[in-house]
Amino acid sequence: MSSKNSDETLCGNRNPRITWEGCSVLLDINDGDRVLFSRLNGGAKIKIGNKNCSLQPLIGCPFGSSFQVDVGEDGPFLSRVGPASEGNNNLGEKMDCEVMEESRDNRALVDNNTAQTLTGEDIDEMRRKGVTGDEIVEALIANSATFDKKTAFSQEKYRIKKQKKYAPRVLVRRPFARSICEAYFKKQGEKIGFLRVDTLSLLLSFANVTPHSDVLVLDMLDGLITGAVAERLGGMGYVCNTYCGTTPYPINIVRMFNFSNETCKKIVYASLSELQPSSHSENSTSIDQIEDDSDDIRKVQNKQISSPSAIDLVSNIESGKSIKAGDKAPLDAINSWKENGFSSLIIAAPDLDAWSIAKELVPLLSYSAPLVIYHQYLQPLATCMHNLQTEKMAISLQISESWLREYQVLPSRTHPHMQMSSSGGYLLTGIRITASEQKPRLVI
């Protein structure tokens, strides 16, 4: 009992802006070229290129710190990069001033691999002597016959390209709903149902997720929705993750949020049959069909867990001590939800039929409570919306799709990105009403 209290006290006094041993971090390598999650401990390592570096130097540093791969007597290691040396700020300001005076161009340059006089053997010799990556980059620039003839923009691109190869950098980012969603959408979009971060923010807003709420979630996106809701609740209010079948859906992403013990206690699960009122047990044919579909989907998901891409995105996340979230919902809470209903409903099950699951979960809401259904495609939500209107289960029904365009913001080079996602999914929103079977009385 004393050890449990000490752990909670330590968690409460911990600075959330500083990394600690056992916490999860999002490692951004070379400005988004590679992103992965890892748990910090003394024995954790990361492979960057052909070098294995220990993550020990990352413990105790503020989130947002940058590290660079250097080679010492004991091998490669991560050294912290200060703000002054981060990105050669003086050079960038100088190039910004010379933008208007730029008169050079690259049309006379020929890429025939003869401009660089520094050979691979010379670079290997410099590495054996302990020369840092930044010094190798400067040597490559000094021995390039065409560097001075390039435009300022081309010189900057050349420097960044060589820096990524010979002096790769690692940015330590704090894992929260936005950064986790962006990382998965970029590398493993199919695992989160191609849910984009702007759609996730709209989903939480439409569902009116606020502290002291009891939110019912059907999350088949590996726990992204569950973690985002729990993060917004802040430990005040329950997140009930329901499921069909015999076992809950996996919520592995929740472990990356670095939730405290109090927040994890508010993340619970309960099966759909447990939440249904006793009078509903007679019409269980549709529930049995949903459970059969869920069991088939779980078999496919278990095969995808061991894929190489999944291992690359989540590295060393199993090692170290982590707080497990997702306990069985208390019986008194289940009885309270049966009597009063939930304050919000979020359904994110792209592999299940939207209407089949909605007609079972919407009656569990309290009256005037919001409901949000996410799907990657439009047609399942259109069918569900028509059925909800026909059955008079909800009002203010609408289907929305957000539109997002990213811009590159640089001096004299501000323009939209050349490649962007076409869609981040669709949301069906509405408000639950009572379906009264009594005919309205005529008042004269």
N, C-alpha and C positions, 0 to 999 in steps of 0.2 A: 504493500500500500504506500509506503514511504517513497519507494523508487518511482512509482507512477506519479505521485504529487511533485516530485523533484523534476521529472521530465516535463510536466505541464508548466511548472514555474520557469524552467529554462526556455521553453518554447515561447512563453509570454514575454520574457525579457530580451529575446533575441531581436537584433536589428534586421528587419526584412530587406534592407538595401545592401546588406553585406552577406556574401556567401559563407556557408559553414559546412563542416564535414557531414556528409550524408544528404545534402540538399541536391535537388535536381537543377540543372542549368541547360540552357540552349546555347550551343556553341556555333557561332557563325564564322565560317572559315573563308577568308579571301572575299569578303563583301558579298556573301550569298552564293558563292560558287558551290558550297557544300554546307549543309546545316544538319546537326544531329543533337539528340538529347543524351545527357550523361549524368550519372550521380557521382558527386565528388567524394572521394576517399583517398587514403594514402596509396593504395595499390592500383587505382584506376589509371589507365593509359589511353592515349588517342593516337591514331596513325595519321600523319599528315605527309602525303607523298610517300616516300620510302623511309620515313623516320618515325619512331615510336617515342612519344613524349609523355612524361608523367603529368597528371593533373594536380599534383600536390601544390604547385605555386598558385593555383587558382583559389585555394581555400583561404578565406579571410579577406578577399579583395572586394571592392564594391561592384555591383552589377553595372555593366557598361564599360568595364575595363578592357583594354586591348593588350594582347600578348603576341610576341614574335618568336619564331623558332630560331634558336641559336645553337651552335655546336660548341661544346666545351670539352674538357679532358675526360669527363665521364660520359660523353655522348650528347645527343641532342636534348635540349630542354627548352621550356617556355620562359621567356623573360618579359617582364612587364614593359610596355611602351608608354612613355609619358605623353602628356598633351602637347608638349613643345615639339617633339619629334614625330608626331602623328600626322603623316600625310604631307610633310614638307610645306608648311603653311606659307612661309616666306616666298617660296617658289610659286605657289598658286596665286598669291597676291600680285607678284611681279607679272605673271602671265596675264592676269586680269587687266592690268594697266596697259599692257602691250597689245590687247585685242584689236583696238582701233588702228594701231600702227602696223599691223601684220601685212607684210607685202610678199612673203615667201609662199611657195606652193610646192606640192609633191609630184608634179608632173614629170620632172626631170630625173626622178629617182627610179632606179631599176633594182628589183629584188632578185639578185643573183647569188646571194650568200657569200659575197666577197667583201662586204663592207666591214665586217667584224674581224679584227685581227687577233682577238683573244680566243684561243682554242679550248676545247673541252678538257684537255690535259692540264692547261694552265689553271682552269677553274677548280679541278680536282686537287691540284697542288695547293691552291689558296685555302681550300677547305681543310686540308690536312694540317696546315699551319695555324688554323684557328681563326681565319678571317671571317668576320661577320657577314651576314647576308646583305646588309646595306652597303658594305664596302665592296662586295662583289658587284652589286648593281652599279655603283659609281664607276668601278673599273670597266664594266661593259660599256657604259656611256662614254667614258674617256677614250676607249679604243674603237669606237664606232666612227667610221669615216663619213657617214651621212647624217649623224644626229643633229649637227649644227645647221644642216640644210633643210631640216624638216620644219613644219609649222609648229607653233607653240602647242596646238592641240595634239599633233602627232607625237611630239616629244613627251607630253603627259601620258598618252596612251602607251608609249614604249616603256616609260618608267614603271607604270602600273603593271604591265605585263611581266616585266622582269622581276618586279618585287614579289608578285604572286608565286613565281617559280623558285626564286632563290631566298626570299625572306617572307614566307607566308605568315599571315597574321590571323589571330583568333580573337573574336569579340565575344565576351561573356554576356549573354542576355538573360534577363529574368523570365522564366516561363510563366506566362499568364494567358488569358483566353485569346487575346489578339495574336501574340507571337506564336503560340502553339497552332492556332488555326492557319496562319500564314505559312508556317513551316510545312504542315501536312498538305495544305492545298498545293504548294509548290512541288513537293517531292512525292507524296502519296495521296493524291486527291481522291482516289477511289475508296480509301479507307474511311474517310469522313463524308462520303457521299457527295464530293465536290462542293462542299459548303464553303462559300467564300466569306471573308471576315466581315464585309459590309452586310451580307445577308444574316450572319450570326448576330450582329448588333441590332438589326431590325427585328429579328426573332425575339430577342430578350425584351425589346421595348414593347412590341405588340402583346407579349405575354404578361406584361406588367409585373415583371419580377422585381420585387422590392423586399426589404427586410421584414421579418415577421409574417412571411407568406408560406403557404404549404403548396408546393408545386409538384404536380404529377407529371412525370417524364417517362416516355417510352423512347429510350436512346439505343439505337443500333449503330451509332457512329463511334464506337469504341470508347465512349465516355466523354466526348468533347462537350456535348450539350449539358451533361450532368455537372462537369467541372465548371463550365461557364456560369450555370445557374448558382452553384454553391459559392462561387467567387463573388457574385453580385449579392447574394444573401448575407455573406460575411459571418456565418455561424448563427444567424438569427432567423430561424425558420427551417422547415424540413424540405429536403429534396427526396421524393419517393420515386425510385426507379422501378417501374413495373415491367413485367415480362410475361411472355406466353410460354408454356411448357413447364419443364421441371427444374431448369437451372437458369439463373439470371444471365443477362447479356454481359459480355466483358466490358469493363470500364477501366482499361489500362491507362488511358490518358489522364485520368484523375490523379494518379500517383505523381505526375509531373508538376502539379500545381503548388507543391510545398505547403499544403494545408496544415493547419494546427490540429491538435487533438479534438478541440471543441467543434471545429468545422467538420471534421470527418465523422463525428458522432451524429451530425445532422444529415448525413448522406445514408439513406436506408433503402432497402428494396422490399418489395412484396409482390407476389404473383397476382395476375389478373383475377384468378378465381378467389383469392383471399379478399380482394377489395370489392368484389361483386356482392350485392345484398343477397340474403338467403332466398328471396322470392325469385331471383333471376336464375337459379340453378336449373330450372326446368328447360330453359332455352339455351342449352350449352352446345348445340351443334356447330354454330359458327366459331365458338371458342376452340373446340376440338380441331377444327380445320386450320385455324390460325396456329395452334400449337404444333401441328404436323408440319406446316410450312416453316415455322421457326426452327424446329429440329433439323430440317434439311439445310437451312441457312447456316446453322452453327457448324455442321460438318464441313461446309465449304470454307467458313472463316478459320477453322482450326488448321486447314491445309495452308492458308495464306499467311498464318502467323510466322512460319519458318521460312518465308521467302527471303532472298538476299537483300532486296530493297528495304524490307522491314528491319532487318538486322542493322543495315547501314544507318538508318534514321534514328534508331534507338540503340545507343551503345552504352554498355555498362550500367544500364538502368536497373538491372536485377541485383547488382552488387550493392552492399551497404544496407544500412537500416532505413526502412521507409515505413511511414504510417499507412496502415491499410484502411481504406475507406469502403463503405458499403456493408453495413451490418443489417441483420434482420430487423424489420420495422417492429416497434413495440406493439403489443396487443392493444393497449389503451389508445395509442395513436391511430391504429387501424379502425377501432370502433368509433373514434371521434370523426374520422374521415368518412366512414359510412353514414354517420348521422348528419354531419354538417357539409360534407363535400370538400373538394380541393379549391383553392383560390385561383389556380391557373393550370392549364394543360398544354404540354408541348409534346408533339409526336414527330419523331425523326426516324422513320423506318422505311427507307427507300426500297427495301426488298420485300415488303409486305404490301398488300392491297390497302390503300388509304381508307376507303370506305368501310371495309371489313373491321378494321381496328378502331376507326373513329366511332362507329355506332356502339361499340362496347365501352369506350372510355369517356365519351362526352357525358353520359348520364352520371358519371362519378363526380362531375363538377358541381359546385354550388351555383345557384341561379345568378345570372349577370356576370359570371366569371368569364374571362377571355380564354380562347383556345387558338393555338397556332399549330399548323401541320406543315412540315417541310418535305419537299420532294424535289428530286433533280429534274423531273420532267413535268410538263404542264397537264397532260391529259388525265393522269390519275387524280389530280386535285380538282379538275373540272368536273369529273364524275362524282367525286365526294361532295363537292359544293352543291351540285344539283340534288343529290340525295338528302343532304342536310336541309335544303330548302323544302323538298317534298315532304319530309318527315316532320317539319316544323320543330327542329331541334336547336336551331341557332338563327340569329339575325345579324345584320351588318356584315354579311359574308363578302369577302373580296379576295381576289388573287393578285398578288403583287410580285414584281421582279425588279430588283435593284440593278442599277447600271453604274459600273465603276471604270474609270480610265485613269491610269497612272501617268504622271508627267516626269520627264527628266528636267531638272532645274539646274542649269549651269550657265555661266556667262556666255551670251551670244549663241547658246545651243539649247534653249528651252523649247521642248517639243514633246508631244505624246510619245509614249513608248511604241516601238515598232510592233511588238507582240503583246497581246493582252488576252485575257480570258473572255470568251463570248458570253458566258452566263455563269452566275453563281447560285442558281437554283431558284425555286419558286416557293412562296409562302401563301397558305390559305389561312385567313384569320376570320374570327367571328366571336360572337357573344352567346353564351348558352341561355336558352329560355325554357320555360315549362311548356310541355305539350299537353294542354288541357283538352280532355275529350268532351267536356260539357259544352253544350251549345250556348252561345251568349243570349242573355235575356233581353227582350225588347222593352225599353223604358219609354213610356208614354207620358 
